[in-house]
Amino acid sequence: MGAFVISKRFDDHYKFVFTSRKGKTIFTSTPFELKMDCEAAIDLVKNNVENYTFVKSRAANGKYFFKMMLADLLVATSRKYTTPLLLQKGIDEFILAATKSDVLDFSVNEFVFSD
């Protein structure tokens, strides 16, 4: 089962990534100004997986990636894959695991282990 991981970017915006059960990033969301918008987007993705389209593309270096779209709105961009088969496996893993995935919040910059 994968996980949605919320984190804070260097520009103080929030983003989420979807990671596979092995911990590899499948895709990264577009930035959000507010954390609650990021959380709402995750809920929308989890509850409406069937409404998203995956636009497959090829980068200049020859690697493959996809853009996750809701109508004409870009929601997320995937990592780069070496083959079309691995690209499709990434999409399939997301579709199967999204509704059951946990949400992990690493946006608070507090260390778990203090000095």
CYANA upper distance limits for C-alpha pairs under 8 A (distance plus 0.5 A):
  1 MET  CA     20 SER  CA      7.31
  1 MET  CA     21 ARG  CA      5.35
  1 MET  CA     97 ALA  CA      6.01
  1 MET  CA    100 LYS  CA      7.61
  1 MET  CA    101 SER  CA      6.54
  2 GLY  CA     18 PHE  CA      7.33
  2 GLY  CA     19 THR  CA      5.82
  2 GLY  CA     20 SER  CA      4.92
  2 GLY  CA     21 ARG  CA      5.03
  2 GLY  CA     22 LYS  CA      8.39
  2 GLY  CA     23 GLY  CA      8.11
  2 GLY  CA     94 PHE  CA      8.05
  2 GLY  CA     97 ALA  CA      6.45
  2 GLY  CA     98 ALA  CA      7.55
  2 GLY  CA    101 SER  CA      5.84
  2 GLY  CA    102 ASP  CA      7.76
  3 ALA  CA     18 PHE  CA      6.15
  3 ALA  CA     19 THR  CA      5.85
  3 ALA  CA     20 SER  CA      7.36
  3 ALA  CA     21 ARG  CA      7.96
  3 ALA  CA     98 ALA  CA      8.28
  3 ALA  CA    101 SER  CA      5.38
  3 ALA  CA    102 ASP  CA      5.44
  3 ALA  CA    103 VAL  CA      6.34
  3 ALA  CA    104 LEU  CA      7.51
  4 PHE  CA     16 PHE  CA      6.78
  4 PHE  CA     17 VAL  CA      6.15
  4 PHE  CA     18 PHE  CA      5.07
  4 PHE  CA     19 THR  CA      6.99
  4 PHE  CA     42 ILE  CA      7.95
  4 PHE  CA    101 SER  CA      7.28
  4 PHE  CA    102 ASP  CA      6.69
  4 PHE  CA    103 VAL  CA      5.21
  4 PHE  CA    104 LEU  CA      6.59
  5 VAL  CA     16 PHE  CA      5.73
  5 VAL  CA     17 VAL  CA      5.76
  5 VAL  CA     18 PHE  CA      6.85
  5 VAL  CA     19 THR  CA      7.98
  5 VAL  CA    103 VAL  CA      6.40
  5 VAL  CA    104 LEU  CA      5.24
  5 VAL  CA    105 ASP  CA      6.36
  5 VAL  CA    106 PHE  CA      7.43
  6 ILE  CA     14 TYR  CA      7.52
  6 ILE  CA     15 LYS  CA      6.31
  6 ILE  CA     16 PHE  CA      4.84
  6 ILE  CA     17 VAL  CA      7.23
  6 ILE  CA     38 CYS  CA      8.20
  6 ILE  CA    103 VAL  CA      7.97
  6 ILE  CA    104 LEU  CA      6.65
  6 ILE  CA    105 ASP  CA      5.24
  6 ILE  CA    106 PHE  CA      6.17
  6 ILE  CA    107 SER  CA      6.46
  7 SER  CA     14 TYR  CA      6.36
  7 SER  CA     15 LYS  CA      6.20
  7 SER  CA     16 PHE  CA      6.69
  7 SER  CA    105 ASP  CA      7.01
  7 SER  CA    106 PHE  CA      5.49
  7 SER  CA    107 SER  CA      4.59
  7 SER  CA    108 VAL  CA      8.28
  8 LYS  CA     12 ASP  CA      6.49
  8 LYS  CA     13 HIS  CA      6.33
  8 LYS  CA     14 TYR  CA      5.05
  8 LYS  CA     15 LYS  CA      6.82
  8 LYS  CA    106 PHE  CA      8.10
  8 LYS  CA    107 SER  CA      5.39
  8 LYS  CA    108 VAL  CA      8.27
  9 ARG  CA     13 HIS  CA      5.88
  9 ARG  CA     14 TYR  CA      6.37
  9 ARG  CA     15 LYS  CA      7.45
 12 ASP  CA     33 GLU  CA      8.08
 13 HIS  CA     31 PRO  CA      6.40
 13 HIS  CA     32 PHE  CA      5.94
 13 HIS  CA     33 GLU  CA      5.32
 13 HIS  CA     34 LEU  CA      7.45
 14 TYR  CA     31 PRO  CA      6.11
 14 TYR  CA     32 PHE  CA      5.45
 14 TYR  CA     33 GLU  CA      6.70
 14 TYR  CA     34 LEU  CA      7.17
 14 TYR  CA     35 LYS  CA      6.48
 14 TYR  CA     38 CYS  CA      7.05
 14 TYR  CA    107 SER  CA      8.00
 15 LYS  CA     28 THR  CA      7.68
 15 LYS  CA     29 SER  CA      6.18
 15 LYS  CA     30 THR  CA      6.90
 15 LYS  CA     31 PRO  CA      5.53
 15 LYS  CA     32 PHE  CA      6.62
 15 LYS  CA     38 CYS  CA      6.98
 16 PHE  CA     28 THR  CA      6.49
 16 PHE  CA     29 SER  CA      5.94
 16 PHE  CA     38 CYS  CA      7.58
 16 PHE  CA     42 ILE  CA      8.35
 17 VAL  CA     25 THR  CA      7.02
 17 VAL  CA     26 ILE  CA      7.77
 17 VAL  CA     27 PHE  CA      6.12
 17 VAL  CA     28 THR  CA      4.86
 17 VAL  CA     29 SER  CA      6.62
 18 PHE  CA     25 THR  CA      6.40
 18 PHE  CA     26 ILE  CA      6.05
 18 PHE  CA     27 PHE  CA      6.07
 18 PHE  CA     28 THR  CA      7.16
 18 PHE  CA     94 PHE  CA      8.33
 19 THR  CA     23 GLY  CA      5.82
 19 THR  CA     24 LYS  CA      5.69
 19 THR  CA     25 THR  CA      4.79
 19 THR  CA     26 ILE  CA      5.89
 19 THR  CA     27 PHE  CA      7.91
 20 SER  CA     24 LYS  CA      5.75
 20 SER  CA     25 THR  CA      6.84
 20 SER  CA     26 ILE  CA      6.90
 20 SER  CA     93 GLU  CA      7.81
 20 SER  CA     94 PHE  CA      8.13
 25 THR  CA     78 SER  CA      8.47
 25 THR  CA     79 ARG  CA      7.31
 26 ILE  CA     78 SER  CA      6.11
 26 ILE  CA     79 ARG  CA      6.40
 26 ILE  CA     90 GLY  CA      6.70
 26 ILE  CA     94 PHE  CA      8.13
 27 PHE  CA     76 ALA  CA      6.69
 27 PHE  CA     77 THR  CA      5.86
 27 PHE  CA     78 SER  CA      4.24
 27 PHE  CA     79 ARG  CA      6.14
 28 THR  CA     76 ALA  CA      5.84
 28 THR  CA     77 THR  CA      6.04
 28 THR  CA     78 SER  CA      6.63
 28 THR  CA     79 ARG  CA      8.16
 29 SER  CA     75 VAL  CA      6.26
 29 SER  CA     76 ALA  CA      4.49
 29 SER  CA     77 THR  CA      6.94
 30 THR  CA     74 LEU  CA      7.96
 30 THR  CA     75 VAL  CA      6.42
 30 THR  CA     76 ALA  CA      6.10
 30 THR  CA     77 THR  CA      8.27
 32 PHE  CA     37 ASP  CA      6.87
 32 PHE  CA     38 CYS  CA      6.32
 33 GLU  CA     37 ASP  CA      7.94
 34 LEU  CA     38 CYS  CA      7.16
 35 LYS  CA     39 GLU  CA      6.79
 36 MET  CA     40 ALA  CA      6.55
 37 ASP  CA     41 ALA  CA      6.62
 38 CYS  CA     42 ILE  CA      6.91
 39 GLU  CA     43 ASP  CA      6.88
 40 ALA  CA     44 LEU  CA      6.68
 41 ALA  CA     45 VAL  CA      6.65
 42 ILE  CA     46 LYS  CA      6.59
 43 ASP  CA     47 ASN  CA      6.57
 44 LEU  CA     48 ASN  CA      6.42
 45 VAL  CA     49 VAL  CA      6.15
 45 VAL  CA     98 ALA  CA      8.23
 46 LYS  CA     98 ALA  CA      6.02
 46 LYS  CA     99 THR  CA      5.31
 47 ASN  CA     99 THR  CA      7.07
 48 ASN  CA     52 TYR  CA      7.86
 49 VAL  CA     95 ILE  CA      7.08
 49 VAL  CA     98 ALA  CA      7.83
 49 VAL  CA     99 THR  CA      8.22
 51 ASN  CA     70 LEU  CA      7.24
 52 TYR  CA     68 MET  CA      7.01
 52 TYR  CA     69 MET  CA      6.09
 52 TYR  CA     70 LEU  CA      5.49
 52 TYR  CA     71 ALA  CA      8.01
 53 THR  CA     68 MET  CA      6.36
 53 THR  CA     69 MET  CA      5.71
 53 THR  CA     70 LEU  CA      6.96
 53 THR  CA     71 ALA  CA      8.27
 54 PHE  CA     66 PHE  CA      6.50
 54 PHE  CA     67 LYS  CA      6.11
 54 PHE  CA     68 MET  CA      5.25
 54 PHE  CA     69 MET  CA      6.75
 54 PHE  CA     91 ILE  CA      8.30
 55 VAL  CA     66 PHE  CA      5.78
 55 VAL  CA     67 LYS  CA      5.61
 55 VAL  CA     68 MET  CA      7.01
 55 VAL  CA     69 MET  CA      7.87
 56 LYS  CA     64 TYR  CA      7.79
 56 LYS  CA     65 PHE  CA      6.46
 56 LYS  CA     66 PHE  CA      4.83
 56 LYS  CA     67 LYS  CA      7.09
 57 SER  CA     64 TYR  CA      6.37
 57 SER  CA     65 PHE  CA      5.99
 57 SER  CA     66 PHE  CA      6.28
 57 SER  CA     67 LYS  CA      8.35
 58 ARG  CA     62 GLY  CA      6.47
 58 ARG  CA     63 LYS  CA      6.16
 58 ARG  CA     64 TYR  CA      4.98
 58 ARG  CA     65 PHE  CA      6.65
 59 ALA  CA     63 LYS  CA      5.90
 59 ALA  CA     64 TYR  CA      6.64
 59 ALA  CA     65 PHE  CA      7.78
 62 GLY  CA     82 THR  CA      8.37
 63 LYS  CA     80 LYS  CA      6.31
 63 LYS  CA     81 TYR  CA      6.07
 63 LYS  CA     82 THR  CA      5.63
 63 LYS  CA     83 THR  CA      7.58
 64 TYR  CA     80 LYS  CA      5.96
 64 TYR  CA     81 TYR  CA      5.43
 64 TYR  CA     82 THR  CA      6.69
 64 TYR  CA     83 THR  CA      7.04
 64 TYR  CA     84 PRO  CA      7.01
 64 TYR  CA     87 LEU  CA      7.13
 65 PHE  CA     77 THR  CA      7.93
 65 PHE  CA     78 SER  CA      6.06
 65 PHE  CA     79 ARG  CA      6.62
 65 PHE  CA     80 LYS  CA      5.50
 65 PHE  CA     81 TYR  CA      6.60
 65 PHE  CA     87 LEU  CA      7.06
 66 PHE  CA     77 THR  CA      6.52
 66 PHE  CA     78 SER  CA      5.88
 66 PHE  CA     79 ARG  CA      8.45
 66 PHE  CA     87 LEU  CA      8.12
 67 LYS  CA     74 LEU  CA      7.42
 67 LYS  CA     75 VAL  CA      8.04
 67 LYS  CA     76 ALA  CA      6.36
 67 LYS  CA     77 THR  CA      5.06
 67 LYS  CA     78 SER  CA      6.80
 68 MET  CA     74 LEU  CA      6.72
 68 MET  CA     75 VAL  CA      6.05
 68 MET  CA     76 ALA  CA      5.64
 68 MET  CA     77 THR  CA      6.74
 68 MET  CA     78 SER  CA      8.37
 69 MET  CA     73 LEU  CA      6.01
 69 MET  CA     74 LEU  CA      5.24
 69 MET  CA     75 VAL  CA      5.98
 69 MET  CA     76 ALA  CA      7.77
 70 LEU  CA     74 LEU  CA      7.16
 70 LEU  CA     75 VAL  CA      7.32
 81 TYR  CA     86 LEU  CA      6.68
 81 TYR  CA     87 LEU  CA      6.16
 82 THR  CA     86 LEU  CA      7.50
 82 THR  CA     87 LEU  CA      8.32
 83 THR  CA     87 LEU  CA      6.91
 84 PRO  CA     88 GLN  CA      6.74
 85 LEU  CA     89 LYS  CA      6.71
 86 LEU  CA     90 GLY  CA      6.75
 87 LEU  CA     91 ILE  CA      7.02
 88 GLN  CA     92 ASP  CA      6.56
 89 LYS  CA     93 GLU  CA      6.48
 90 GLY  CA     94 PHE  CA      6.81
 91 ILE  CA     95 ILE  CA      6.79
 92 ASP  CA     96 LEU  CA      6.69
 93 GLU  CA     97 ALA  CA      6.55
 94 PHE  CA     98 ALA  CA      5.96
 97 ALA  CA    101 SER  CA      6.43
